[in-house]
Amino acid sequence: MDIRSLLNGPLKIRHLVLVLTIAEQGSIVSAARHLYITQPVVSRGLREVEEALGAPLFERGARGVRLTPYAEVFVDHARAVVGHLKQATQHIAELADATAGSVTVGTYVAGGNLLVPKAIALLKQQRPHVSIHVHEATPDRLINGLVTGEIDVVVGRLTAQHGEPELQQAALYHEPMEVVARVGHPVLDLGPTTLADLRNYPWVMPIAQTALRGELERAFARDGLELPEQQVDCSSTLTLRAIVAETDFLALQPHTIGAADPLLRIVDARIKGIGQTVGVTTLPDRLPSPAVALMLQCIEKVATDIRKTLPAAIRKQTRPVGSPGMP
């Protein structure tokens, strides 16, 4: 399809929005309600898209619609197109007012406690009128938000991406994951401990199918140990902290969290093979707005300061990193 076909073709931006909304809402009725339009308008628009593509996008059923293989491909591309358009309108608004703008940062455990808050404070010193929004969620949801344009940059643990659109990842620093316990926990009186010692206590575990959960399970398996008998799976940083601070539960946390939290103490037990590289994730073909570019610069500056605070033994394991593609 050449540029003239796009100019005169039947597919319009509204068609992309309709298909994305139907896919997200799960039914034509819910999509119409979400978009504040009538159901016949949504149905007619969907027919127009399917006729233009020559393929059915949804299978209708009593409980809603289900994406066909054609829709799964089309929705991925539609998300990217709509995401770019959202970014374009944001950039134009910021260029019209160089003192304003907005940034949406997606984060999870690795970046949420120290890196992101300090970067926001630094940005606000320079551009107090920039609107900043922070979304905390699981990595897969954050990446989806990045693709759709709802999130500008994701900050957190870098992991290998499989089956995802092309992403640009830039490392900022590396730190170990530490076992943490409450102040006064009996495990702190044991001195150097092993996983066999720690298994006797209850654990707050990373949720299933995360990289950290897999690494912890493999660490127990290497020592020929079963997982702790008492465990709670948790993805909420605040809930995890409250459980550990008020009970005898143990948990894994980044070194910067364990060292800075007055209610927690780092247990003398280094678990081999568990660490994390903290960095930023963006889309390589999406030009950052002035506000987003400044946020990236602030993140890099704060990360440099964090690297200096890590213990010497950890710093030796951390190779210097370059600029994460910041303009």
C-alpha positions, 0 to 999 in steps of 0.5 A: 500500500503506497502513500496515495492509497493511504490518502484515498483509502477507506481506513481512517484513524477513527477505525483504528480507535474503534478496533482498539476499543472493541479489543480492550472492552471485549464487546461492541456494546461496551466499546460504544459506551466507552466512546460515548457513541451508539452501538450501530455506529461502532458496528458500522465502523467495524464492518468498514474496517473488515471490508477494507482489510478483507478479513474478519477481526472479531468472532461474535459470541453471547458474552462478547467478542474474541479477536481473530488471528487477523485482529491480533496482528492488526491491533498491535500495529493500530496501538503503535500508530495511535501511540505515535499520534498521541506523542505527536500532539503532546510534542506540539503542545509542549513546543507551543509552551516551552515551560510546560509539558507532561511526562508519564513514567512507568515504574516497578520495584527497582525504580520506584523507591529512590531513582524515580522520586529523586529524578522527579524532584530534580526535574521539578527544580528546573521545570516546575510547571511540567505535569508528571504522572507515575504508573506502577504496574507489572513490567508487561503492563508497563511495556503495553502502555509504552507501545500505546503512548500512555507511558513515555518511559519505563524505569526498572529492572531490565530483562530480556524481551521476548515477543515484544515490539522493538524496545530500546533499553539503557542500563543505569546501574547494577545492584544485588537483591538482598534478603531483608527482615524487620528490625529485631528479627531473630534471623539477624542474630545468626550472623552469616546465613544460608538458604537452608537457614532462611527457608525455616522462616515465612517468605513474601515471594515475587509473583509467579512468572516474573524473572525474580521469582524464577531466579529465587526458585533456581537458587533454592533448587541449586541448594537442593531445597524446597521453597519455604513452606509458608509464603505469600505471593505479592507484587505490591511494594507497599504491601510487601514492606508492611508485611516484612516490617511487622512480622517475621516474614523475609523477602528479597529487595534491591540493595538500595531499598534494604539499605535505606529503609529504617524499618528493614535490615539486610540479612547477612546472606548473599544469594548467588545469581540474583541481582538486577540491572536497573535502566530505562526502556523507551521505543527507539522510533519515538522522538522524546518530547522536550519534557521527556528528554529532560526527564531522561537526563534527570534519571541519568543524573540521579542514577550516577549519584546512586552508583556512587553510594553503592558499597565498593564491592558492588561498584566493582561489579558495576561496569560504567554505562553510557548515556541512554540515548538522551538528546 
